[in-house]
């Protein structure tokens, strides 16, 4: 049996977070959507389908994966925005002889397709083609619609991921030998990876949910982490940090200050004081000292967010910042509720920025100009080299493509 985890037309709901990655590489809980789906699949050939321009970069990061090459055999197609559950697990293991679409609401979650019709199916999902000739059935589950859904489900997903990671790693939750004086509440709910250090005075509180600490992580003195929470490999939690429930921090991050129910992709920094709440931060982002995000309106009403040129009512009371890869904020920057900042932006100044800043925007205090492509590329190279990561030709091509495809957005927002 072949299993194809696919990216569909709705990837655009997750811009600017998915300019450099397929939608199934976004994090929800401790793991990416891809990792969650891989974990529940039975024995078989696993392939991936995504936008063609991402293939070279995706293959560089994961050379062992088969990408955009679907063999002519019976195939389960699995939406990369799907959060797996027991129902999905059972469906994928049931014997299926006829083609069928399983839907969550109006969204295709799974599709069983016979070998003769497989070749063009993945591309059809990206083009949002309909399949009127294939019977459909409803199933229980969650298909993620927007970035704030990833944040909303992260607390409960960390709980699920804790069980999976515990079985995989056989970690015992004991502090490192250098951690005398650290306080671990509900040790059974805490997983600590190899060579990680929990320093004296740090508090890991897993009484309300599990805490997962990756390998080579340092939790500095007087930091407090409240579960459910996840800290990825090689990350640093600074002195006095306050990490509240529902926070997921990727690999190679440095985080301080106050963070509440937020997701931070790998290689991003929020080292200093300041509040980050109900926010999704891309990779290679740096939030300057005392950068603050608002995640609650003074009216306590639902928050509206601009997505693909349309303003969407999230239906949620708490939504903070969505910020794309390689963007940066200066000291004392304040972001309004439901703000969106694109790729490679540089935001500074004490005045509140607009709630929507297109990719490659530079400025503050009401003065906004285009962040020149070559200048932004040079900064990206410099930042990545500090972490011993090379900006490859494939990465640079996507960087340049994003600059081109977002040019109209900048013109629309009068950014020259």
Steps between C-alpha positions, in 0.01 A plus 500: 500500500612852422427801722525853364496796741395789280487877510178642358369835377450635855875544557442867415303542825832449681706765323749645587597192708512262203708689247802285595325174599201282414203547728558160661836622632322742734507410868196418711591367841850358532509362145436622149181394325713271281661329798160436657364340184810290442468363854154348439556353153510121459777320312529631147664747265466863620528782248437873519335745264551878519543810284763430235710807583560362853629160389874582470512668843279237665722227356814672631360494851359146477699310233357168618141594411325431168349826376257558209561149365184293539512142371211340312363288783201512732552806718363663811524877453519681836445873534812661649276730706341205680548442871501120540276331753366151578241521220766579240720221637221244455407618150858468377512141626163390366492297178375723221413374152307793351600861456364732767550851639480547876408856593508710813227752425570610144872420516651183355690337785577164337450350157549139390584499128559198278828467314360594156387843627789588729736687269326839489309489828753689717518786249122508489490565875730801452277629220190448715337274245178322594451123486125457434548144373651377830262421789562694820444431867540712811752427774595647834812711515657843470634652180697813590373813323718790619814565711295580811355147484851359538540711814157405633563124477861507618433443875307178443735392221800529734319256729459255211857551378635441851375141492645444153840648581518316832457165322751596232775640720451310828595813693469482877434861600798523735691829513858524375772445759578873488144590602509485880251758627266483202135439586308240297130476583336173390822340374306226322367762261843639411724362224856632490727417208866406490760756610234750606560714806235630739684751718448572868192708573318405178145369544340246266132473596328205333206484740257627236662335198821336377828674422729370227863618497707400197869411480778751581256750648598742777237636739668780692448590864166641615325414173149360545337265249135405544369195317385402255811637329771394257861623466685372193856370467791740552279781628574736788245633750641815660521604865162592645301394194129432551379232258128438543283204395446427134840627386704308243856615424696344214866407467789745541292779657590747777200611701451729798234728643135393507356256247141374515341240271721577202690303234855586398655323202870404507790749500305795640584722796297686758775542756384798703210619712172565324175311450429255217147363518290273276746562219666298222864590427677372188868402473798737515290765675648730764271689736691788659510596866160586648310409185139445609200344330138566583282189485178634654280792395390748766142421399561126558346442157612255234813594304515561125811414296593583142556184292557503123368852469180418691422579862395186686314493830693233690216445745765497772557738790877446507711543185841665499769539233570292190850579371681349203856373464796740522297787643625708791370750752700770676489592867166602651296405193130439573282279277121533506262206542481283189803658332662335198860572396636347183840357406823704536342802668689738730269677745611765750374806687269558795181564301261214433574354152217423258322170573615367163851544361579334166820305454819706451375806689747721689425784741307639793340813642266510198785499248507178295714410200595187313772286656735464205549145383880487492525668839253255656680203344834613638348531848349152469837351400669668793237383750499142373879471497503591871320168553724318249215472249573580137254697290489264202417576139157339547433715805611815319273422205195479725611818678510682165171347388326618818626852436347490150165344592444746786581811294132570429419479872755772571357720229151448638620607845684803347845371593759617247 
